[in-house]
């Protein structure tokens, strides 16, 4: 088929805007439930509580390892669940309520505990929360794959969700600054630890309110088809085996792993290089610049999301993703000149590039993942959205956290000492800046090489859809 064959979405394939909106409303829950912890962990546990960076890495990694158990299990359960309300909606409703109720428990630890005691508290209650969160998240992410069979309409659904997630990311970017507001001071001093206690209550309310909307208002399009109704239950190990034998999916996971690994190291190092090297160890300035960067990031994301969506309908999703990755490589490469104490404002230039690059990533990756599920159905005759969503979700979170886990010990290896604030030993900043440049670029280039191997173009996706509909009819 011609490249432009899919540029017009038929009426029967369109998702009503109200349904797109209801589904997209859950996007902030996905962001806040996972990434607030990732973005604030070092500031709370290392900067303020002086916990070794390796301890912080253990916290983050432990929770992701737990996800590695729960995500595939929940994806498999929702794939095989049957009810008059659908496969996903009951879990989305219950999961949102449980996740909202358990999220604050992570942050309300006694501050007089030992560092080891706080670490185990956060891990323990984090496991409880992320178990409940997974009950919501895996069915929610799977639902995207069942909303339309159209190649481009999938991207349009992801576009609306992208706007909501970007707004949640805006909040996330300011959360460090918010946690140090005077209202949260202890003995006249800023305390992100105390601030996060009360911010966690706000996040819990958002999870409760927005998390239930997809369950109430979004219909599972594929669920009522004969394909799902007649599909036999798939054993967990068989499902995992089939998932990992899907070549396009493995390529997509691999490129995502290396891309996010590189950017998470970039972000983690950026906190330290920006706060201590560029700003002299001034937390307040670091928090403000994180907030300023959030304005820039959000603005460029909102600008590039619709541009990339339109461009994907002309040149295809993989090519747009390649453009996005290249923009991020430029962002990392220029840090040697833009992260300078002489002009701290230049750091925002890198943030602009990151905002543009991430807009393409978070728009293309979910939509390409749905195309992979169609490819799998052609190979296996089964719709296993939950299995793919769960494995991919874990890859996303694992990619970020392995980056943070690597960053913690590597930062210690540079000789950095949080107790010295801006007065670090000679040579420490030079080593940190080199790692800030070399490690992310290496990881990003591997991701770009993997993307070149991804086989599902717009023409290929159109061929797959024709073959599927000839075999089992339209859905």
C-alpha positions, -999 to 999 in steps of 0.1 A, spaced: 0 0 0 11 36 -5 26 55 23 -3 80 25 -30 53 25 -35 56 62 -35 94 64 -73 97 65 -90 79 94 -124 64 86 -153 73 108 -157 37 121 -121 38 133 -123 72 150 -123 74 188 -148 101 200 -131 130 215 -149 125 248 -135 90 250 -100 102 242 -104 128 269 -116 103 295 -87 80 287 -61 108 287 -73 119 321 -56 89 335 -22 100 321 -12 121 351 -18 92 374 7 72 354 33 100 357 27 110 393 25 74 406 60 65 394 81 96 384 77 119 414 96 93 435 122 90 408 127 127 404 127 137 441 145 107 457 181 120 456 170 155 469 151 140 498 172 111 508 207 122 498 207 160 498 187 164 530 189 132 550 226 126 538 218 90 529 245 75 507 236 77 470 239 39 468 211 36 494 189 58 473 197 36 443 188 5 463 154 21 471 146 28 435 159 -5 422 141 -25 448 107 -10 438 115 -16 401 124 -52 407 91 -57 425 74 -42 393 93 -69 374 73 -95 393 39 -77 395 37 -61 361 38 -93 340 15 -110 365 -11 -83 364 -9 -80 326 -15 -117 323 -44 -116 348 -62 -88 329 -57 -105 295 -75 -136 309 -101 -119 330 -138 -119 318 -167 -99 333 -197 -80 321 -177 -48 325 -148 -60 304 -112 -72 310 -97 -40 321 -123 -16 336 -129 -34 370 -92 -34 377 -88 2 367 -115 12 391 -103 -8 421 -67 -1 415 -71 37 414 -88 36 448 -63 14 464 -33 32 449 -47 66 461 -51 53 496 -16 38 499 6 64 482 11 87 512 23 59 534 57 59 515 65 95 527 52 95 563 82 78 579 95 89 613 124 112 607 143 101 638 148 66 623 182 54 612 191 58 575 187 20 571 153 21 589 141 49 566 153 29 535 134 -2 546 103 18 554 102 34 520 109 1 503 82 -17 523 54 8 519 66 14 483 60 -23 476 25 -20 490 17 10 469 32 -3 437 13 -35 440 -20 -15 442 -7 8 414 0 -21 391 -36 -33 395 -45 1 379 -16 7 356 -14 -25 335 -51 -26 325 -49 12 319 -20 9 295 -35 -21 278 -67 -2 272 -49 21 247 -42 -9 225 -79 -17 223 -94 17 214 -89 17 176 -75 -5 148 -62 25 128 -25 32 125 -28 70 128 -58 72 151 -37 54 177 -12 82 176 -40 107 179 -52 90 211 -16 91 224 -14 128 215 -43 137 238 -28 117 266 5 133 259 -9 167 268 -22 155 301 11 137 309 30 168 300 10 188 325 17 162 352 54 164 342 52 202 348 40 196 383 68 169 387 94 195 376 84 219 404 79 193 431 113 199 446 107 236 448 72 231 462 86 208 489 108 236 502 80 263 505 80 281 538 47 264 548 67 231 551 97 246 570 109 228 601 126 251 627 129 278 601 147 255 576 135 242 543 127 205 544 118 185 513 111 155 535 83 173 554 71 189 522 67 156 504 45 143 532 18 168 524 24 169 487 18 131 488 -17 137 501 -24 159 470 -11 133 447 -32 107 464 -64 128 457 -54 132 420 -49 94 417 -83 88 433 -102 113 411 -85 109 377 -77 72 380 -113 60 379 -124 80 349 -112 56 322 -130 28 340 -163 47 340 -162 63 305 -140 43 282 -154 12 264 -132 -18 256 -137 -20 218 -120 -54 213 -137 -70 243 -170 -76 226 -155 -91 195 -156 -129 188 -118 -128 188 -117 -120 226 -149 -139 236 -136 -171 220 -100 -167 230 -88 -194 254 -69 -185 285 -31 -184 279 -7 -197 306 16 -172 321 48 -188 311 35 -194 276 24 -158 273 58 -145 284 75 -169 260 54 -157 231 60 -121 240 97 -124 242 98 -142 208 83 -112 191 112 -96 172 97 -61 167 88 -60 204 123 -69 215 137 -42 193 113 -17 206 121 -27 242 158 -26 235 158 9 219 136 22 247 159 7 274 190 23 260 173 56 252 158 60 287 189 46 304 209 74 287 184 101 295 180 90 332 217 92 337 217 125 320 189 137 343 205 123 374 239 138 367 222 170 357 208 174 392 243 172 406 263 191 379 236 218 377 231 222 415 267 219 427 290 228 397 269 255 380 250 269 410 276 263 438 256 239 458 227 263 464 196 241 468 171 270 465 187 280 432 188 244 420 151 240 428 142 273 410 162 263 379 145 229 380 112 248 380 123 272 352 134 242 332 99 227 337 84 258 320 107 254 291 103 216 288 65 219 290 63 247 264 85 228 239 66 195 245 33 212 239 47 228 207 62 196 193 35 170 202 11 182 175 39 188 150 53 153 155 18 137 153 12 154 119 46 145 107 41 108 116 11 107 93 34 117 64 67 99 71 57 72 96 63 67 133 99 52 132 113 82 113 97 107 137 112 87 166 146 89 149 143 127 147 133 128 184 163 108 194 187 129 174 174 160 191 181 145 225 217 136 214 221 173 205 209 182 240 234 160 257 263 169 234 260 206 241 261 204 279 299 208 279 294 244 269 260 252 283 264 239 319 287 267 330 288 288 362 294 319 341 259 317 326 235 293 344 206 302 321 222 284 292 211 251 309 176 259 298 187 255 262 193 218 268 159 216 285 143 229 253 159 202 233 149 176 258 113 188 258 111 185 220 128 151 219 107 136 246 75 149 229 83 126 200 93 97 222 62 96 244 40 101 214 55 75 191 65 47 215 30 39 228 15 40 193 43 18 179 36 -7 207 0 -11 195 13 -19 160 35 -46 176 4 -61 192 -12 -64 158 19 -80 145 17 -105 173 -20 -113 166 -11 -121 130 16 -145 143 -3 -161 172 -40 -154 166 -43 -139 202 -48 -104 216 -24 -101 246 -23 -64 252 -18 -69 289 13 -90 284 29 -65 261 19 -35 282 33 -51 314 67 -61 300 71 -28 282 60 -9 314 86 -27 334 112 -19 307 103 18 309 106 20 347 137 -3 348 154 18 322 151 49 342 159 34 375 189 14 363 202 47 351 197 62 386 212 31 401 243 35 380 245 72 386 245 68 424 277 46 427 294 65 398 288 98 415 304 84 446 333 72 425 339 107 413 347 117 449 315 138 453 305 143 489 271 159 497 284 171 531 308 194 513 280 212 494 297 234 467 332 230 481 341 197 464 376 184 461 397 195 431 390 175 399 356 161 411 336 184 388 357 176 358 351 139 362 314 144 368 311 165 336 329 139 315 306 112 327 276 136 322 286 137 285 301 103 276 278 78 293 244 92 280 257 97 244 269 61 242 236 48 254 216 70 230 237 60 200 229 23 207 192 32 209 194 49 175 211 18 159 184 -4 173 156 18 159 171 13 124 162 -24 128 125 -18 137 105 -35 108 69 -21 112 65 9 88 32 24 79 30 2 48 37 -29 68 11 -19 94 -15 -15 67 -6 -49 53 -10 -65 87 -44 -50 92 -57 -62 59 -45 -98 67 -60 -97 102 -94 -85 89 -94 -111 62 -89 -137 89 -112 -126 117 -132 -97 104 -132 -61 116 -134 -50 152 
